[in-house]
Amino acid sequence: MTVETRIIMGMPITLDIPNSEGADIHERVFDVFNDADKRFSPFRPDSEVSRFNSGEIDAPALSSQMRDVLKIAHDMQEITDGYFDIRREDGTIDPSGVVKGWAILGAARLLERDGFENFCIDAGGDIQAGGRDARDREWSIGIRNPFDPRQIVKAIAPRGQGVATSGNYVRGDHIYDPHDRAARIEGPVSITVIGHDVLVADLHATAAFAMGEQGIYYIEALDGVEAYQIHQDGTAVQTTGFKEFVFS
């Protein structure tokens, strides 16, 4: 079996690894996500993040993985003028906005170290692909219509880049403007970001969506990052270089 899906971290994770029959690589990749869930889930009382939030462990005792994630979150908070913020109103932290992209990228690096050049990892719609698919074609990633998930509005070729989509049309208002947590995000319904890797794409997609209609302009100003933003009225706007990834 070269394609397999499991539910981990509360979402479907699909591995497509051509020519991997008989290898144990699927188990090892899924273990990356299992380990991330055990360490970072705010819903597990025994996770490292829960124990940190409760005061059971303090900052000097944090694992290198936790310190890595917290540094990424801190850097993104500064880069985005506070639009990316893992702090809750009660002062505790929820690093979920970092962890998914971080885990996908870690899984991709594991595959590359083991010599698997061709793969596609899809975790809850955020994707890192490498090489080509089982038919020796470029990987094709569909951007779903947020008003009808059965429809694909754009097909893109990531070409080794990472792809992530942020929005409130599936999980409700789980993304908010940290500067005004009570205000609902108006304007965009979703924003799909292509970045150097899936972690970059995921981080900037989250921040851009929190910015509302200005998010697409934030992405436009970044080097090597492109985006496609869909609005509540069904219109869409894309960054200058996004067209280079669209299948004609």
C-alpha positions as CSV (number, residue, x, y, z in Angstrom):
1,M,0.0,0.0,0.0
2,T,1.5,3.3,-1.0
3,V,-1.5,5.5,0.0
4,E,-2.8,5.4,3.6
5,T,-4.9,7.7,5.7
6,R,-5.2,7.8,9.5
7,I,-6.9,10.1,12.0
8,I,-4.2,11.7,14.2
9,M,-4.3,15.1,16.0
10,G,-8.0,15.2,15.3
11,M,-7.6,15.3,11.5
12,P,-7.1,13.0,8.6
13,I,-3.5,12.5,7.6
14,T,-2.8,11.0,4.2
15,L,0.5,9.7,3.0
16,D,1.1,9.0,-0.7
17,I,4.5,7.5,-1.1
18,P,5.0,5.9,-4.5
19,N,7.1,2.7,-4.6
20,S,7.1,2.3,-0.8
21,E,5.5,-1.2,-0.7
22,G,7.0,-3.4,2.0
23,A,8.8,-0.6,3.7
24,D,8.1,0.5,7.3
25,I,8.2,4.2,6.3
26,H,4.4,4.7,6.8
27,E,4.6,3.7,10.4
28,R,7.6,5.9,11.1
29,V,6.0,8.9,9.4
30,F,2.7,8.5,11.3
31,D,4.8,8.2,14.5
32,V,6.0,11.8,13.8
33,F,2.3,13.0,14.1
34,N,1.6,10.7,17.1
35,D,4.5,12.1,18.9
36,A,3.5,15.7,18.1
37,D,0.0,15.0,19.4
38,K,1.3,13.5,22.7
39,R,3.6,16.5,23.2
40,F,1.6,19.5,22.0
41,S,-2.1,18.6,22.3
42,P,-3.8,21.1,24.6
43,F,-6.6,18.6,25.0
44,R,-4.4,15.9,26.6
45,P,-3.8,16.6,30.3
46,D,-0.6,14.6,30.1
47,S,0.9,16.5,27.2
48,E,4.0,18.6,27.6
49,V,2.0,21.8,26.7
50,S,-0.7,21.0,29.2
51,R,1.8,20.3,32.0
52,F,3.5,23.6,31.2
53,N,0.3,25.5,31.2
54,S,-0.7,24.0,34.6
55,G,2.7,24.9,36.1
56,E,3.7,21.2,36.5
57,I,6.9,21.9,34.5
58,D,8.7,25.2,34.0
59,A,10.5,26.8,31.1
60,P,14.0,25.4,31.8
61,A,12.5,21.8,31.8
62,L,10.9,22.1,28.4
63,S,12.0,19.7,25.6
64,S,14.1,20.9,22.6
65,Q,11.0,20.3,20.5
66,M,8.8,22.6,22.6
67,R,11.5,25.3,22.7
68,D,11.7,25.1,18.9
69,V,8.0,25.5,18.5
70,L,7.8,28.4,21.0
71,K,10.7,30.2,19.3
72,I,8.9,29.9,15.9
73,A,5.7,31.3,17.5
74,H,7.6,34.2,19.1
75,D,9.4,35.1,15.9
76,M,6.1,35.0,14.0
77,Q,4.4,37.2,16.5
78,E,7.1,39.8,16.0
79,I,7.1,39.5,12.2
80,T,3.3,39.9,12.0
81,D,2.9,42.7,14.5
82,G,1.0,40.4,16.8
83,Y,-1.4,38.9,14.3
84,F,0.1,35.5,15.0
85,D,-0.2,34.8,18.7
86,I,-0.4,31.4,20.5
87,R,-1.4,33.0,23.8
88,R,-4.9,32.5,25.1
89,E,-6.9,35.1,27.0
90,D,-6.1,33.3,30.3
91,G,-2.4,33.5,29.7
92,T,-1.9,29.9,28.7
93,I,-0.6,28.9,25.3
94,D,-2.0,26.8,22.5
95,P,0.8,26.1,19.9
96,S,-1.5,24.3,17.5
97,G,-1.0,27.1,14.9
98,V,2.6,26.1,14.6
99,V,2.5,22.4,15.3
100,K,0.7,21.1,12.3
101,G,3.1,22.6,9.7
102,W,6.0,21.8,12.0
103,A,5.0,18.1,12.1
104,I,4.4,17.9,8.4
105,L,7.8,19.4,7.6
106,G,9.4,17.0,10.1
107,A,7.7,14.0,8.4
108,A,8.9,15.3,5.0
109,R,12.5,15.6,6.2
110,L,12.3,12.0,7.6
111,L,11.2,10.8,4.1
112,E,14.0,12.7,2.4
113,R,16.6,11.4,4.8
114,D,15.5,7.9,4.0
115,G,15.8,8.4,0.3
116,F,12.2,8.9,-0.6
117,E,12.2,11.7,-3.1
118,N,8.6,11.2,-4.3
119,F,5.9,11.8,-1.7
120,C,2.9,13.8,-0.7
121,I,1.8,14.4,2.9
122,D,-1.6,15.9,3.5
123,A,-2.6,16.7,7.1
124,G,-5.9,18.4,7.4
125,G,-5.5,20.1,4.0
126,D,-2.0,21.4,4.6
127,I,0.4,19.7,2.2
128,Q,4.1,19.1,1.6
129,A,5.0,17.2,-1.6
130,G,8.3,16.2,-3.2
131,G,9.2,14.8,-6.6
132,R,6.5,13.3,-8.7
133,D,3.4,11.1,-8.2
134,A,3.0,7.4,-9.0
135,R,2.3,8.2,-12.7
136,D,5.5,10.3,-12.9
137,R,3.5,13.5,-13.1
138,E,3.7,16.7,-11.1
139,W,1.7,16.5,-7.9
140,S,-1.7,18.3,-8.4
141,I,-3.2,20.0,-5.4
142,G,-6.9,21.2,-5.4
143,I,-8.1,24.3,-3.7
144,R,-11.6,23.6,-2.5
145,N,-14.6,25.9,-2.9
146,P,-15.3,27.0,0.7
147,F,-19.0,27.3,-0.3
148,D,-19.1,23.8,-1.7
149,P,-16.2,21.5,-0.7
150,R,-17.1,19.0,-3.4
151,Q,-15.8,21.6,-6.0
152,I,-12.3,22.5,-6.8
153,V,-11.8,26.1,-7.8
154,K,-8.1,25.9,-8.7
155,A,-5.6,23.1,-9.3
156,I,-2.0,24.0,-8.5
157,A,1.4,22.3,-8.8
158,P,3.4,22.9,-5.6
159,R,6.7,21.9,-7.2
160,G,8.3,21.0,-3.9
161,Q,6.8,23.9,-2.1
162,G,4.4,23.7,0.8
163,V,0.7,24.6,0.6
164,A,-1.6,25.6,3.5
165,T,-5.1,26.9,3.7
166,S,-6.6,28.9,6.6
167,G,-10.3,29.8,7.1
168,N,-13.3,29.6,9.3
169,Y,-15.6,27.8,6.9
170,V,-14.9,24.3,8.3
171,R,-14.2,24.6,12.0
172,G,-16.0,27.9,12.7
173,D,-14.4,31.0,14.2
174,H,-11.2,29.3,15.5
175,I,-9.0,32.0,13.9
176,Y,-9.3,35.5,15.3
177,D,-7.5,38.8,15.3
178,P,-5.4,38.8,18.5
179,H,-5.8,42.6,18.7
180,D,-9.6,42.3,19.0
181,R,-10.5,38.7,20.0
182,A,-14.2,39.4,20.1
183,A,-14.5,40.6,16.5
184,R,-15.3,38.2,13.8
185,I,-13.0,38.0,10.7
186,E,-14.9,39.8,7.9
187,G,-14.2,39.7,4.2
188,P,-12.2,36.5,3.4
189,V,-13.6,33.0,3.8
190,S,-10.3,31.3,3.1
191,I,-6.7,32.0,2.0
192,T,-4.4,29.4,0.5
193,V,-0.7,30.1,0.7
194,I,2.2,28.6,-1.1
195,G,5.5,28.9,0.7
196,H,9.1,27.5,0.6
197,D,7.8,24.7,2.8
198,V,4.6,23.8,4.5
199,L,5.6,25.4,7.8
200,V,6.2,28.7,6.2
201,A,2.9,28.4,4.3
202,D,0.9,27.4,7.4
203,L,2.3,30.2,9.6
204,H,1.7,32.9,7.1
205,A,-1.8,31.6,6.1
206,T,-2.9,31.8,9.7
207,A,-1.5,35.3,10.2
208,A,-2.9,36.5,6.9
209,F,-6.4,35.2,7.6
210,A,-6.4,36.9,11.0
211,M,-5.7,40.2,9.1
212,G,-8.9,39.9,7.2
213,E,-9.0,41.6,3.8
214,Q,-5.5,43.0,4.2
215,G,-4.1,39.5,4.5
216,I,-3.5,39.1,0.7
217,Y,-1.5,42.3,0.7
218,Y,0.6,41.1,3.6
219,I,1.4,37.9,1.5
220,E,2.1,40.0,-1.6
221,A,4.9,41.9,0.3
222,L,6.7,38.6,1.3
223,D,9.5,37.2,-0.8
224,G,8.8,33.7,-2.1
225,V,5.3,33.4,-0.8
226,E,2.1,33.4,-2.9
227,A,-1.6,33.2,-2.0
228,Y,-5.2,32.9,-3.3
229,Q,-7.9,34.5,-1.2
230,I,-11.6,33.8,-1.5
231,H,-14.1,36.4,-0.2
232,Q,-17.6,35.9,1.3
233,D,-19.2,37.3,-1.9
234,G,-17.5,34.5,-3.9
235,T,-14.9,36.8,-5.5
236,A,-11.2,35.9,-5.3
237,V,-7.9,37.8,-5.5
238,Q,-4.4,36.3,-5.9
239,T,-0.8,37.5,-5.5
240,T,1.3,38.4,-8.5
241,G,3.3,35.1,-8.6
242,F,0.4,32.7,-7.8
243,K,-0.4,32.1,-11.5
244,E,3.0,30.4,-11.9
245,F,1.7,27.4,-9.8
246,V,-1.7,27.1,-11.5
247,F,-2.3,24.3,-13.9
248,S,-3.6,25.7,-17.2
